[in-house]
Amino acid sequence: MTQKTYQQILKQIEGLQAEAEKQRRAEVADVIAKIRSAIVTYGLTAGDLGFGGTRSAAAKGATRKKPGRKPGRPRKVAAASGRKVAPMMARWMAENDVGPGLALVSTAKRTRETWSLMKPAFRPAPEVAFEDGLYLASAEELLDRIGRLPEAAGEVMVIGHNPGLHDLAVHLAAGHGIEHGRLAEKFPTGALCTIDFGRRPWRHVEAGAGRLVRFVRPADIHEG
């Protein structure tokens, strides 16, 4: 039997590492699919999965009690996306008293366009801040931004990107049921998610701390 050279052994190791990485990715994809299926089936939350101490955030909006509104009105996080349905969703939000006092918007072209289409529906027009840090931000990065909101901030809407916004919404909302299952399964373009945190300070918002108030998809409004 011919003995392999050092270089031949290194090449073989390299080939095995590539094969191992390919197999790992395939197995990870299978595990993720099973986890997502279980989340939908059993209405699992981030808290159920042991992520209760981690912070997260949502797309298109984190909201809190606005000065001048009814006493005791809960703080909320809302999430939405999509340019084509933006005007319709904004009108629905305004008609259902989901009006932000502040909008945090990613500096990406599409999110800026989405906001420009939504803004006319809100009266008075919310203050807006365009932030580079929201571009393709993860759930943890979005939550960190939410946690740095001033306590004087009223209702706040964050307009950003999936998968970070979707992950954030699922991460923040405690509970289970049909609504949670739909949210965990998919956050379609143009959907709106509102999560209630009561009077919890922004800096204390964390995984599983909120109550899912609504999850509205464009199709729900068309059908309604």
C-alpha positions as CSV (number, residue, x, y, z in Angstrom):
1,M,0.0,0.0,0.0
2,T,1.4,3.3,-1.1
3,Q,1.9,5.8,1.7
4,K,0.2,9.2,1.2
5,T,2.2,12.3,1.2
6,Y,1.6,15.2,3.5
7,Q,0.1,17.3,0.7
8,Q,-2.2,14.4,-0.3
9,I,-3.4,14.1,3.3
10,L,-4.1,17.8,3.5
11,K,-6.1,17.7,0.3
12,Q,-8.1,14.7,1.6
13,I,-8.8,16.6,4.8
14,E,-9.9,19.6,2.8
15,G,-12.3,17.5,0.8
16,L,-13.7,15.9,4.0
17,Q,-14.2,19.3,5.6
18,A,-16.2,20.5,2.5
19,E,-18.3,17.4,2.6
20,A,-18.9,17.7,6.3
21,E,-20.0,21.4,5.9
22,K,-22.4,20.4,3.1
23,Q,-23.9,17.7,5.3
24,R,-24.1,20.1,8.3
25,R,-26.0,22.7,6.2
26,A,-28.5,20.0,5.0
27,E,-29.1,18.8,8.6
28,V,-29.5,22.3,9.9
29,A,-32.1,23.1,7.3
30,D,-34.0,20.0,8.3
31,V,-33.8,20.9,12.0
32,I,-35.0,24.5,11.3
33,A,-37.9,23.2,9.2
34,K,-39.0,20.9,12.1
35,I,-38.7,23.7,14.6
36,R,-40.8,26.0,12.5
37,S,-43.4,23.3,12.1
38,A,-43.5,22.7,15.9
39,I,-43.8,26.4,16.6
40,V,-46.8,26.7,14.3
41,T,-48.4,23.4,15.6
42,Y,-48.1,24.2,19.3
43,G,-48.1,28.0,19.3
44,L,-44.7,28.1,20.9
45,T,-43.2,31.4,22.0
46,A,-39.6,32.6,22.4
47,G,-40.1,32.3,26.2
48,D,-41.2,28.6,25.8
49,L,-37.9,28.0,23.9
50,G,-35.8,29.5,26.7
51,F,-35.0,32.9,25.1
52,G,-36.8,34.9,27.6
53,G,-33.8,37.1,28.5
54,T,-33.1,38.1,24.9
55,R,-34.2,41.4,23.4
56,S,-35.7,41.8,19.9
57,A,-37.6,44.3,17.7
58,A,-40.2,44.6,14.9
59,A,-40.7,46.0,11.5
60,K,-42.5,49.1,10.8
61,G,-43.2,49.9,14.4
62,A,-42.7,49.8,18.1
63,T,-45.4,51.8,19.8
64,R,-46.0,53.2,23.3
65,K,-48.7,55.2,25.0
66,K,-49.0,58.6,23.3
67,P,-49.6,61.8,25.4
68,G,-53.2,62.8,25.3
69,R,-54.6,59.3,24.7
70,K,-56.7,57.5,27.2
71,P,-55.0,56.7,30.6
72,G,-53.7,53.2,30.8
73,R,-53.4,52.6,27.1
74,P,-50.7,50.0,26.6
75,R,-47.4,50.4,24.9
76,K,-47.1,48.4,21.7
77,V,-44.8,47.2,18.9
78,A,-46.2,47.0,15.4
79,A,-44.6,45.5,12.3
80,A,-45.4,45.9,8.6
81,S,-43.8,46.0,5.2
82,G,-44.5,46.5,1.5
83,R,-44.7,49.4,-0.9
84,K,-47.6,48.3,-3.1
85,V,-50.0,47.9,-0.1
86,A,-48.4,50.6,2.0
87,P,-51.2,53.3,1.4
88,M,-53.9,50.7,2.2
89,M,-52.3,49.5,5.4
90,A,-51.6,53.1,6.5
91,R,-55.3,54.0,6.0
92,W,-56.3,50.9,8.0
93,M,-53.9,51.8,10.8
94,A,-55.3,55.4,10.9
95,E,-58.9,54.2,11.0
96,N,-58.1,51.7,13.8
97,D,-56.2,54.2,15.9
98,V,-52.8,52.7,15.3
99,G,-51.0,56.0,14.8
100,P,-47.3,56.4,15.5
101,G,-45.8,59.5,17.1
102,L,-42.4,58.5,15.8
103,A,-41.3,56.4,12.8
104,L,-37.9,54.8,12.7
105,V,-37.2,54.0,9.0
106,S,-34.3,52.1,7.4
107,T,-32.3,54.2,5.0
108,A,-32.9,51.6,2.2
109,K,-34.6,53.0,-0.9
110,R,-37.6,50.7,-0.6
111,T,-38.3,51.4,3.1
112,R,-38.0,55.1,2.5
113,E,-40.5,54.8,-0.4
114,T,-42.8,52.7,1.8
115,W,-42.8,55.4,4.5
116,S,-43.5,58.2,1.9
117,L,-46.6,56.2,0.8
118,M,-47.8,55.7,4.4
119,K,-47.1,59.1,5.9
120,P,-50.1,61.0,4.3
121,A,-52.6,58.8,6.1
122,F,-51.5,59.9,9.6
123,R,-52.7,63.0,11.2
124,P,-50.8,64.6,12.7
125,A,-47.8,63.4,10.7
126,P,-45.4,61.5,12.9
127,E,-41.8,62.5,13.5
128,V,-39.5,60.4,11.4
129,A,-35.8,59.3,11.8
130,F,-34.0,57.5,8.9
131,E,-31.4,55.2,10.4
132,D,-28.6,53.2,8.7
133,G,-28.6,50.7,11.6
134,L,-32.0,49.4,10.7
135,Y,-30.9,48.1,7.3
136,L,-31.0,44.3,7.4
137,A,-30.8,44.5,11.2
138,S,-31.3,41.3,13.1
139,A,-34.0,40.9,15.8
140,E,-31.5,41.5,18.5
141,E,-30.2,44.6,16.8
142,L,-33.7,45.9,16.4
143,L,-34.6,45.2,20.0
144,D,-31.5,47.0,21.1
145,R,-32.6,50.1,19.2
146,I,-36.1,49.9,20.7
147,G,-34.5,49.7,24.1
148,R,-32.7,52.9,23.6
149,L,-35.9,54.9,22.8
150,P,-36.4,57.8,25.2
151,E,-39.0,57.2,27.9
152,A,-40.9,60.3,26.6
153,A,-41.4,58.6,23.3
154,G,-45.0,57.9,22.5
155,E,-46.1,55.4,19.9
156,V,-43.2,54.3,17.7
157,M,-43.2,52.5,14.4
158,V,-40.1,50.8,12.9
159,I,-39.9,50.2,9.2
160,G,-37.2,47.7,8.3
161,H,-36.6,44.3,6.7
162,N,-37.2,40.6,7.1
163,P,-36.1,38.2,8.4
164,G,-35.2,40.5,11.3
165,L,-38.6,42.0,11.7
166,H,-40.4,38.7,11.5
167,D,-38.0,37.1,14.0
168,L,-38.5,40.1,16.3
169,A,-42.3,39.9,16.2
170,V,-42.3,36.2,17.0
171,H,-39.7,36.8,19.7
172,L,-41.6,39.5,21.4
173,A,-45.1,38.1,21.4
174,A,-46.0,35.7,24.3
175,G,-48.9,33.3,24.1
176,H,-50.2,30.8,21.6
177,G,-53.2,30.2,19.4
178,I,-54.2,30.7,15.8
179,E,-52.9,34.3,15.5
180,H,-49.5,33.3,17.0
181,G,-49.4,30.3,14.6
182,R,-50.0,32.5,11.6
183,L,-47.4,35.0,12.7
184,A,-44.8,32.3,13.3
185,E,-45.5,30.7,10.0
186,K,-45.0,33.7,7.8
187,F,-44.8,37.5,7.8
188,P,-46.1,38.4,4.3
189,T,-45.3,41.6,2.5
190,G,-47.6,44.4,3.8
191,A,-48.6,42.6,7.0
192,L,-49.0,44.5,10.3
193,C,-48.3,43.1,13.7
194,T,-49.0,45.0,16.9
195,I,-47.7,43.8,20.3
196,D,-48.8,45.3,23.6
197,F,-46.2,45.8,26.4
198,G,-48.5,47.6,28.9
199,R,-46.6,50.2,30.8
200,R,-43.2,48.4,30.6
201,P,-40.3,50.9,29.9
202,W,-38.7,50.6,26.5
203,R,-35.4,49.6,28.1
204,H,-37.2,46.6,29.7
205,V,-38.8,45.3,26.6
206,E,-37.7,41.7,26.1
207,A,-38.6,38.4,24.5
208,G,-42.1,37.1,25.5
209,A,-42.9,40.4,27.3
210,G,-45.6,41.5,24.9
211,R,-49.2,40.4,24.1
212,L,-50.1,40.0,20.5
213,V,-52.9,42.5,19.8
214,R,-53.3,42.0,16.1
215,F,-51.7,40.4,13.1
216,V,-53.3,41.8,9.9
217,R,-52.3,40.8,6.4
218,P,-53.3,42.8,3.2
219,A,-55.4,39.8,2.2
220,D,-57.4,40.1,5.5
221,I,-58.3,43.7,4.6
222,H,-59.2,42.8,1.0
223,E,-61.4,40.0,2.2
224,G,-63.0,42.2,4.9
